[in-house]
């Protein structure tokens, strides 16, 4: 990345942070470009160089927030990947609280941003975050079970869709239910108690 690109992305990140800060104090409908620019330390022309509307900035904010969320995982991912190659298949768990909890905690901390994004028909880009988790964690689990490559993408999308639906429902309830409850729902749906471990992925 050259200096010009670095400056561009740095300015965009400041505006993302500015909108998130504004959302902590007032409803999205009442936030102005002037407020965002003042918090970000940029002028209006800079704002319009990046975005046409505040809604455009909102969409970028969601992606920015999801990227920040995934930065919480590196050390945990190293430990998890190591276990994936050494544990017996009978002990492998497809969904675990250790990688669900950080994401759910982040969503709860930024629930206002995500709730506004939902109300403006944004996608939350949760697909992107969960897809990263699948590449780093879930896909290796499937590999251990020698799942056919032609089937893997369908199974991954099935689980992504279900997890996102649960998270969106939770956001719609203002993240009022405890994280432990949401994790338990995810675990029970993805790993039903009435099937054996050898049947879970087929």
Buried (B, 14 or more C-beta within 10 A) or exposed (E): EEEEEEEBEEBBBBBBBBBBEBBEEEEBEEBEBEBBBEBBEBEEEBBEEBBEEBBEBBBBBBBBBBBBBBEBBEEBBEEBEEEBEEEEEEEBBBBBBBBBBBBBBBBBEBBBBBBBBBEEEBBBBBBBBBBBBBEBBBBBBBEBBEBEEEEBEEBBBEBBEBBBEBBBEBBEEEBEEEBEEBBEBBBEBBBEEEEEBEEBBE
